[in-house]
Amino acid sequence: MYCEAGSDLLVFDDTGLAKKFNTAPAIGTCNPTHQTWEINTGNLDRNTTFNQFYGTCTTKKNCSCPIYLLDNSTVKDYLSDDTIYYPVMTKESVTAPTRDGSCETKLDCPEGYQLLIFDETDLGITFDGSATVNCDVSTFHWEIYTGSRDGLPTVFNQIYAICMGNA
């Protein structure tokens, strides 16, 4: 039993016995006398006996926090003209930041640009050129350390990010 690339194999039986195979296939044989499965689980002494043999492919938890990297051609697709940042983003020299990473990602702007990060509530902050943001995969919200006095991250429901040229 195996899974396609990018997935892990989890095998189990009706008793709750389970084994996760990260990328390797589960290799074993059926024991017709005892009507069980003998599976190589990495135990050097002997195979592990499963009463029944079920398997499922699992994928690693991905970062599903919503993030939108905006530029002058996409900003109007995501923001209405009553958003407080809209006038600035449609009149200034703007470009999309680059993204390096997944769950923890660094957003970078070209030299001479400021990074503006905000969410649908208009909670926003600017950075000089770049910022590192973290996706909390349990809440699907972004956390950004903004230098607050309490040392805690600021939580964003989603991230809209854009680079604005310094005027």
Secondary structure, DSSP 8 states (H G I E B T S, - for coil): ----TTEEEEEE-TTS-EEEESSS--EEEEETTTTEEEEE-S-SS--EEESS-EEEEEE-------EEE--TTTHHHH--TTSTTHHHHHHS-EE--EEEESSEEEEE--TTEEEEEE-TT--EEEESSEEEEEEETTTTEEEE----TT---EEESSEEEEEEE--
